[in-house]
């Protein structure tokens, strides 16, 4: 083999090696050595801060039937999202408090708020968590003439909202969280609770207005 042909073959090999190295070369690194930038693909799903969106939580449904069965202990304190609900003995009377302050409610048919208290017994059934409000369901336990009355007390940003009493006089009932409201069938009445107010769809039969001819 002549020196000329050997040099030609060497140049060919060198060209092939350069071609292979060029195809495997990594892209140039960015000039900014203190930070890197990653381009988000067009199809990527944007990240949502779920903590900023208050979603309903807590029990979906509560009922007084079998509430304390199987050795369950009655609730006395519930640390809810918007406030602490608790039953305290104040002056010898069971009282519902919200962050330590006595809660009040509007008795059915009146506009004058009164404390949520009971001489006999006050039952804290549970607390529903709505998107902007924590709502406690309380039953004032009565006697034979009136077994019980149902009260809903909401709290927002640590402060109690005026409680609402359901019409009726029965200690049995069921309530369910539905989106941003509570639907109830308790004390013989049905309806909804939303934004601190109740909307009654039906009352007990004995409370219905007689139809005049």
C-alpha positions as protocol buffer text, in pm:
chain_id: "A"
residue {
  index: 1
  type: UNK
  ca { x: 0 y: 0 z: 0 }
}
residue {
  index: 2
  type: UNK
  ca { x: 140 y: 343 z: -96 }
}
residue {
  index: 3
  type: UNK
  ca { x: 170 y: 629 z: 142 }
}
residue {
  index: 4
  type: UNK
  ca { x: -87 y: 824 z: -61 }
}
residue {
  index: 5
  type: UNK
  ca { x: -358 y: 556 z: -34 }
}
residue {
  index: 6
  type: UNK
  ca { x: -287 y: 511 z: 339 }
}
residue {
  index: 7
  type: UNK
  ca { x: -334 y: 881 z: 400 }
}
residue {
  index: 8
  type: UNK
  ca { x: -661 y: 874 z: 203 }
}
residue {
  index: 9
  type: UNK
  ca { x: -797 y: 589 z: 417 }
}
residue {
  index: 10
  type: UNK
  ca { x: -689 y: 768 z: 736 }
}
residue {
  index: 11
  type: UNK
  ca { x: -879 y: 1079 z: 626 }
}
residue {
  index: 12
  type: UNK
  ca { x: -1189 y: 866 z: 560 }
}
residue {
  index: 13
  type: UNK
  ca { x: -1176 y: 705 z: 906 }
}
residue {
  index: 14
  type: UNK
  ca { x: -1127 y: 1045 z: 1066 }
}
residue {
  index: 15
  type: UNK
  ca { x: -1436 y: 1175 z: 883 }
}
residue {
  index: 16
  type: UNK
  ca { x: -1647 y: 880 z: 1002 }
}
residue {
  index: 17
  type: UNK
  ca { x: -1536 y: 926 z: 1364 }
}
residue {
  index: 18
  type: UNK
  ca { x: -1617 y: 1297 z: 1351 }
}
residue {
  index: 19
  type: UNK
  ca { x: -1959 y: 1220 z: 1205 }
}
residue {
  index: 20
  type: UNK
  ca { x: -2039 y: 971 z: 1485 }
}
residue {
  index: 21
  type: UNK
  ca { x: -1922 y: 1209 z: 1757 }
}
residue {
  index: 22
  type: UNK
  ca { x: -2127 y: 1494 z: 1610 }
}
residue {
  index: 23
  type: UNK
  ca { x: -2444 y: 1282 z: 1616 }
}
residue {
  index: 24
  type: UNK
  ca { x: -2394 y: 1188 z: 1985 }
}
residue {
  index: 25
  type: UNK
  ca { x: -2299 y: 1534 z: 2108 }
}
residue {
  index: 26
  type: UNK
  ca { x: -2521 y: 1673 z: 2390 }
}
residue {
  index: 27
  type: UNK
  ca { x: -2689 y: 2013 z: 2337 }
}
residue {
  index: 28
  type: UNK
  ca { x: -2511 y: 2318 z: 2461 }
}
residue {
  index: 29
  type: UNK
  ca { x: -2575 y: 2397 z: 2830 }
}
residue {
  index: 30
  type: UNK
  ca { x: -2744 y: 2729 z: 2908 }
}
residue {
  index: 31
  type: UNK
  ca { x: -2518 y: 3024 z: 2975 }
}
residue {
  index: 32
  type: UNK
  ca { x: -2689 y: 3094 z: 3310 }
}
residue {
  index: 33
  type: UNK
  ca { x: -2508 y: 2862 z: 3551 }
}
residue {
  index: 34
  type: UNK
  ca { x: -2713 y: 2964 z: 3855 }
}
residue {
  index: 35
  type: UNK
  ca { x: -3059 y: 2849 z: 3736 }
}
residue {
  index: 36
  type: UNK
  ca { x: -3206 y: 2612 z: 3482 }
}
residue {
  index: 37
  type: UNK
  ca { x: -3531 y: 2655 z: 3291 }
}
residue {
  index: 38
  type: UNK
  ca { x: -3756 y: 2368 z: 3196 }
}
residue {
  index: 39
  type: UNK
  ca { x: -4019 y: 2435 z: 2934 }
}
residue {
  index: 40
  type: UNK
  ca { x: -4362 y: 2302 z: 3030 }
}
residue {
  index: 41
  type: UNK
  ca { x: -4508 y: 2082 z: 2756 }
}
residue {
  index: 42
  type: UNK
  ca { x: -4820 y: 2220 z: 2592 }
}
residue {
  index: 43
  type: UNK
  ca { x: -5023 y: 1918 z: 2704 }
}
residue {
  index: 44
  type: UNK
  ca { x: -4920 y: 1936 z: 3072 }
}
residue {
  index: 45
  type: UNK
  ca { x: -5198 y: 1969 z: 3329 }
}
residue {
  index: 46
  type: UNK
  ca { x: -5168 y: 2291 z: 3535 }
}
residue {
  index: 47
  type: UNK
  ca { x: -5116 y: 2240 z: 3906 }
}
residue {
  index: 48
  type: UNK
  ca { x: -5400 y: 2352 z: 4135 }
}
residue {
  index: 49
  type: UNK
  ca { x: -5347 y: 2455 z: 4495 }
}
residue {
  index: 50
  type: UNK
  ca { x: -5615 y: 2235 z: 4650 }
}
residue {
  index: 51
  type: UNK
  ca { x: -5555 y: 2381 z: 4995 }
}
residue {
  index: 52
  type: UNK
  ca { x: -5682 y: 2718 z: 4873 }
}
residue {
  index: 53
  type: UNK
  ca { x: -6017 y: 2568 z: 4777 }
}
residue {
  index: 54
  type: UNK
  ca { x: -6222 y: 2468 z: 5080 }
}
residue {
  index: 55
  type: UNK
  ca { x: -6396 y: 2143 z: 5000 }
}
residue {
  index: 56
  type: UNK
  ca { x: -6677 y: 1989 z: 5204 }
}
residue {
  index: 57
  type: UNK
  ca { x: -6553 y: 1741 z: 5458 }
}
residue {
  index: 58
  type: UNK
  ca { x: -6654 y: 1572 z: 5780 }
}
residue {
  index: 59
  type: UNK
  ca { x: -6948 y: 1335 z: 5799 }
}
residue {
  index: 60
  type: UNK
  ca { x: -7171 y: 1314 z: 5494 }
}
residue {
  index: 61
  type: UNK
  ca { x: -7470 y: 1205 z: 5700 }
}
residue {
  index: 62
  type: UNK
  ca { x: -7566 y: 1211 z: 6067 }
}
residue {
  index: 63
  type: UNK
  ca { x: -7865 y: 1056 z: 6239 }
}
residue {
  index: 64
  type: UNK
  ca { x: -7992 y: 1040 z: 6596 }
}
residue {
  index: 65
  type: UNK
  ca { x: -8092 y: 674 z: 6556 }
}
residue {
  index: 66
  type: UNK
  ca { x: -7833 y: 461 z: 6733 }
}
residue {
  index: 67
  type: UNK
  ca { x: -7613 y: 764 z: 6790 }
}
residue {
  index: 68
  type: UNK
  ca { x: -7466 y: 633 z: 7115 }
}
residue {
  index: 69
  type: UNK
  ca { x: -7508 y: 262 z: 7048 }
}
residue {
  index: 70
  type: UNK
  ca { x: -7223 y: 11 z: 7082 }
}
residue {
  index: 71
  type: UNK
  ca { x: -7072 y: 196 z: 7376 }
}
residue {
  index: 72
  type: UNK
  ca { x: -7009 y: 522 z: 7191 }
}
residue {
  index: 73
  type: UNK
  ca { x: -6939 y: 822 z: 7412 }
}
residue {
  index: 74
  type: UNK
  ca { x: -7155 y: 1133 z: 7355 }
}
residue {
  index: 75
  type: UNK
  ca { x: -6969 y: 1421 z: 7195 }
}
residue {
  index: 76
  type: UNK
  ca { x: -6876 y: 1714 z: 7415 }
}
residue {
  index: 77
  type: UNK
  ca { x: -6608 y: 1889 z: 7204 }
}
residue {
  index: 78
  type: UNK
  ca { x: -6555 y: 1907 z: 6827 }
}
residue {
  index: 79
  type: UNK
  ca { x: -6255 y: 2094 z: 6685 }
}
residue {
  index: 80
  type: UNK
  ca { x: -6402 y: 2201 z: 6351 }
}
residue {
  index: 81
  type: UNK
  ca { x: -6242 y: 2388 z: 6063 }
}
residue {
  index: 82
  type: UNK
  ca { x: -6401 y: 2724 z: 6148 }
}
residue {
  index: 83
  type: UNK
  ca { x: -6424 y: 2702 z: 6528 }
}
residue {
  index: 84
  type: UNK
  ca { x: -6440 y: 2478 z: 6834 }
}
residue {
  index: 85
  type: UNK
  ca { x: -6787 y: 2361 z: 6936 }
}
residue {
  index: 86
  type: UNK
  ca { x: -6825 y: 2241 z: 7293 }
}
residue {
  index: 87
  type: UNK
  ca { x: -7089 y: 2170 z: 7554 }
}
residue {
  index: 88
  type: UNK
  ca { x: -6988 y: 2337 z: 7880 }
}
residue {
  index: 89
  type: UNK
  ca { x: -7156 y: 2355 z: 8217 }
}
residue {
  index: 90
  type: UNK
  ca { x: -7212 y: 2724 z: 8279 }
}
residue {
  index: 91
  type: UNK
  ca { x: -7394 y: 2815 z: 8600 }
}
residue {
  index: 92
  type: UNK
  ca { x: -7523 y: 2459 z: 8636 }
}
residue {
  index: 93
  type: UNK
  ca { x: -7672 y: 2454 z: 8284 }
}
residue {
  index: 94
  type: UNK
  ca { x: -7545 y: 2272 z: 7975 }
}
residue {
  index: 95
  type: UNK
  ca { x: -7450 y: 2539 z: 7720 }
}
residue {
  index: 96
  type: UNK
  ca { x: -7320 y: 2518 z: 7364 }
}
residue {
  index: 97
  type: UNK
  ca { x: -7011 y: 2734 z: 7319 }
}
residue {
  index: 98
  type: UNK
  ca { x: -6825 y: 2841 z: 7007 }
}
residue {
  index: 99
  type: UNK
  ca { x: -6459 y: 2911 z: 7078 }
}
residue {
  index: 100
  type: UNK
  ca { x: -6549 y: 2943 z: 7445 }
}
residue {
  index: 101
  type: UNK
  ca { x: -6835 y: 3189 z: 7396 }
}
residue {
  index: 102
  type: UNK
  ca { x: -7200 y: 3087 z: 7454 }
}
residue {
  index: 103
  type: UNK
  ca { x: -7384 y: 3038 z: 7127 }
}
residue {
  index: 104
  type: UNK
  ca { x: -7729 y: 3177 z: 7059 }
}
residue {
  index: 105
  type: UNK
  ca { x: -8016 y: 3076 z: 6835 }
}
residue {
  index: 106
  type: UNK
  ca { x: -8349 y: 3208 z: 6716 }
}
residue {
  index: 107
  type: UNK
  ca { x: -8632 y: 2999 z: 6849 }
}
residue {
  index: 108
  type: UNK
  ca { x: -8884 y: 2885 z: 6589 }
}
residue {
  index: 109
  type: UNK
  ca { x: -9133 y: 3163 z: 6527 }
}
residue {
  index: 110
  type: UNK
  ca { x: -8934 y: 3435 z: 6705 }
}
residue {
  index: 111
  type: UNK
  ca { x: -8656 y: 3678 z: 6614 }
}
residue {
  index: 112
  type: UNK
  ca { x: -8512 y: 3719 z: 6962 }
}
residue {
  index: 113
  type: UNK
  ca { x: -8188 y: 3518 z: 7003 }
}
residue {
  index: 114
  type: UNK
  ca { x: -8151 y: 3310 z: 7319 }
}
residue {
  index: 115
  type: UNK
  ca { x: -7860 y: 3097 z: 7448 }
}
residue {
  index: 116
  type: UNK
  ca { x: -7836 y: 2736 z: 7335 }
}
residue {
  index: 117
  type: UNK
  ca { x: -7892 y: 2579 z: 7676 }
}
residue {
  index: 118
  type: UNK
  ca { x: -8082 y: 2292 z: 7836 }
}
residue {
  index: 119
  type: UNK
  ca { x: -8179 y: 2225 z: 8194 }
}
residue {
  index: 120
  type: UNK
  ca { x: -8202 y: 1851 z: 8131 }
}
residue {
  index: 121
  type: UNK
  ca { x: -7959 y: 1759 z: 7855 }
}
residue {
  index: 122
  type: UNK
  ca { x: -7793 y: 1905 z: 7548 }
}
residue {
  index: 123
  type: UNK
  ca { x: -7674 y: 1662 z: 7280 }
}
residue {
  index: 124
  type: UNK
  ca { x: -7405 y: 1754 z: 7027 }
}
residue {
  index: 125
  type: UNK
  ca { x: -7482 y: 1513 z: 6743 }
}
residue {
  index: 126
  type: UNK
  ca { x: -7194 y: 1624 z: 6520 }
}
residue {
  index: 127
  type: UNK
  ca { x: -7051 y: 1895 z: 6294 }
}
residue {
  index: 128
  type: UNK
  ca { x: -7082 y: 1929 z: 5917 }
}
residue {
  index: 129
  type: UNK
  ca { x: -6804 y: 2103 z: 5724 }
}
residue {
  index: 130
  type: UNK
  ca { x: -6940 y: 2316 z: 5441 }
}
residue {
  index: 131
  type: UNK
  ca { x: -6709 y: 2508 z: 5201 }
}
residue {
  index: 132
  type: UNK
  ca { x: -6725 y: 2833 z: 5405 }
}
residue {
  index: 133
  type: UNK
  ca { x: -6889 y: 2727 z: 5728 }
}
residue {
  index: 134
  type: UNK
  ca { x: -6879 y: 2468 z: 6005 }
}
residue {
  index: 135
  type: UNK
  ca { x: -7227 y: 2373 z: 6127 }
}
residue {
  index: 136
  type: UNK
  ca { x: -7308 y: 2196 z: 6455 }
}
residue {
  index: 137
  type: UNK
  ca { x: -7625 y: 1992 z: 6499 }
}
residue {
  index: 138
  type: UNK
  ca { x: -7752 y: 2013 z: 6857 }
}
residue {
  index: 139
  type: UNK
  ca { x: -8060 y: 1857 z: 7018 }
}
residue {
  index: 140
  type: UNK
  ca { x: -8218 y: 2004 z: 7328 }
}
residue {
  index: 141
  type: UNK
  ca { x: -8348 y: 1693 z: 7503 }
}
residue {
  index: 142
  type: UNK
  ca { x: -8692 y: 1746 z: 7658 }
}
residue {
  index: 143
  type: UNK
  ca { x: -8955 y: 1537 z: 7831 }
}
residue {
  index: 144
  type: UNK
  ca { x: -9271 y: 1350 z: 7743 }
}
residue {
  index: 145
  type: UNK
  ca { x: -9454 y: 1654 z: 7608 }
}
residue {
  index: 146
  type: UNK
  ca { x: -9163 y: 1751 z: 7382 }
}
residue {
  index: 147
  type: UNK
  ca { x: -8891 y: 1486 z: 7343 }
}
residue {
  index: 148
  type: UNK
  ca { x: -8651 y: 1728 z: 7180 }
}
residue {
  index: 149
  type: UNK
  ca { x: -8587 y: 2023 z: 6951 }
}
residue {
  index: 150
  type: UNK
  ca { x: -8318 y: 2051 z: 6682 }
}
residue {
  index: 151
  type: UNK
  ca { x: -8085 y: 2349 z: 6645 }
}
residue {
  index: 152
  type: UNK
  ca { x: -7823 y: 2421 z: 6378 }
}
residue {
  index: 153
  type: UNK
  ca { x: -7542 y: 2659 z: 6474 }
}
residue {
  index: 154
  type: UNK
  ca { x: -7288 y: 2769 z: 6217 }
}
residue {
  index: 155
  type: UNK
  ca { x: -6944 y: 2925 z: 6262 }
}
residue {
  index: 156
  type: UNK
  ca { x: -6729 y: 3120 z: 6020 }
}
residue {
  index: 157
  type: UNK
  ca { x: -6378 y: 3260 z: 6079 }
}
residue {
  index: 158
  type: UNK
  ca { x: -6395 y: 3168 z: 6446 }
}
residue {
  index: 159
  type: UNK
  ca { x: -6725 y: 3344 z: 6515 }
}
residue {
  index: 160
  type: UNK
  ca { x: -7067 y: 3191 z: 6569 }
}
residue {
  index: 161
  type: UNK
  ca { x: -7356 y: 3266 z: 6338 }
}
residue {
  index: 162
  type: UNK
  ca { x: -7707 y: 3299 z: 6487 }
}
residue {
  index: 163
  type: UNK
  ca { x: -7837 y: 2945 z: 6533 }
}
residue {
  index: 164
  type: UNK
  ca { x: -8160 y: 2828 z: 6373 }
}
residue {
  index: 165
  type: UNK
  ca { x: -8424 y: 2607 z: 6538 }
}
residue {
  index: 166
  type: UNK
  ca { x: -8614 y: 2359 z: 6327 }
}
residue {
  index: 167
  type: UNK
  ca { x: -8991 y: 2349 z: 6373 }
}
residue {
  index: 168
  type: UNK
  ca { x: -9117 y: 2038 z: 6551 }
}
residue {
  index: 169
  type: UNK
  ca { x: -9086 y: 1855 z: 6877 }
}
residue {
  index: 170
  type: UNK
  ca { x: -8922 y: 1517 z: 6821 }
}
residue {
  index: 171
  type: UNK
  ca { x: -8573 y: 1399 z: 6913 }
}
residue {
  index: 172
  type: UNK
  ca { x: -8535 y: 1178 z: 6604 }
}
residue {
  index: 173
  type: UNK
  ca { x: -8394 y: 1289 z: 6272 }
}
residue {
  index: 174
  type: UNK
  ca { x: -8141 y: 1259 z: 5991 }
}
residue {
  index: 175
  type: UNK
  ca { x: -7926 y: 1522 z: 5822 }
}
residue {
  index: 176
  type: UNK
  ca { x: -7705 y: 1500 z: 5515 }
}
residue {
  index: 177
  type: UNK
  ca { x: -7441 y: 1729 z: 5368 }
}
residue {
  index: 178
  type: UNK
  ca { x: -7513 y: 1802 z: 5002 }
}
residue {
  index: 179
  type: UNK
  ca { x: -7258 y: 2031 z: 4839 }
}
residue {
  index: 180
  type: UNK
  ca { x: -7275 y: 2371 z: 5010 }
}
residue {
  index: 181
  type: UNK
  ca { x: -7591 y: 2298 z: 5207 }
}
residue {
  index: 182
  type: UNK
  ca { x: -7743 y: 2059 z: 5460 }
}
residue {
  index: 183
  type: UNK
  ca { x: -8069 y: 1878 z: 5397 }
}
residue {
  index: 184
  type: UNK
  ca { x: -8263 y: 1772 z: 5704 }
}
residue {
  index: 185
  type: UNK
  ca { x: -8551 y: 1548 z: 5801 }
}
residue {
  index: 186
  type: UNK
  ca { x: -8566 y: 1601 z: 6174 }
}
residue {
  index: 187
  type: UNK
  ca { x: -8821 y: 1681 z: 6439 }
}
residue {
  index: 188
  type: UNK
  ca { x: -9097 y: 1618 z: 6187 }
}
residue {
  index: 189
  type: UNK
  ca { x: -8974 y: 1894 z: 5954 }
}
residue {
  index: 190
  type: UNK
  ca { x: -8787 y: 1877 z: 5623 }
}
residue {
  index: 191
  type: UNK
  ca { x: -8582 y: 2141 z: 5445 }
}
residue {
  index: 192
  type: UNK
  ca { x: -8233 y: 2279 z: 5394 }
}
residue {
  index: 193
  type: UNK
  ca { x: -7973 y: 2487 z: 5576 }
}
residue {
  index: 194
  type: UNK
  ca { x: -7741 y: 2722 z: 5386 }
}
residue {
  index: 195
  type: UNK
  ca { x: -7545 y: 3038 z: 5469 }
}
residue {
  index: 196
  type: UNK
  ca { x: -7672 y: 3054 z: 5827 }
}
residue {
  index: 197
  type: UNK
  ca { x: -8039 y: 3021 z: 5738 }
}
residue {
  index: 198
  type: UNK
  ca { x: -8291 y: 2738 z: 5717 }
}
residue {
  index: 199
  type: UNK
  ca { x: -8551 y: 2691 z: 5447 }
}
residue {
  index: 200
  type: UNK
  ca { x: -8841 y: 2474 z: 5565 }
}
residue {
  index: 201
  type: UNK
  ca { x: -9015 y: 2263 z: 5303 }
}
residue {
  index: 202
  type: UNK
  ca { x: -9261 y: 2089 z: 5533 }
}
residue {
  index: 203
  type: UNK
  ca { x: -9359 y: 2108 z: 5900 }
}
residue {
  index: 204
  type: UNK
  ca { x: -9510 y: 1845 z: 6131 }
}
residue {
  index: 205
  type: UNK
  ca { x: -9877 y: 1780 z: 6067 }
}
residue {
  index: 206
  type: UNK
  ca { x: -9987 y: 1933 z: 6396 }
}
residue {
  index: 207
  type: UNK
  ca { x: -9816 y: 2261 z: 6297 }
}
residue {
  index: 208
  type: UNK
  ca { x: -9985 y: 2289 z: 5959 }
}
residue {
  index: 209
  type: UNK
  ca { x: -10222 y: 2579 z: 5918 }
}
residue {
  index: 210
  type: UNK
  ca { x: -10584 y: 2466 z: 5883 }
}
residue {
  index: 211
  type: UNK
  ca { x: -10735 y: 2516 z: 5541 }
}
residue {
  index: 212
  type: UNK
  ca { x: -11017 y: 2769 z: 5547 }
}
residue {
  index: 213
  type: UNK
  ca { x: -11313 y: 2728 z: 5314 }
}
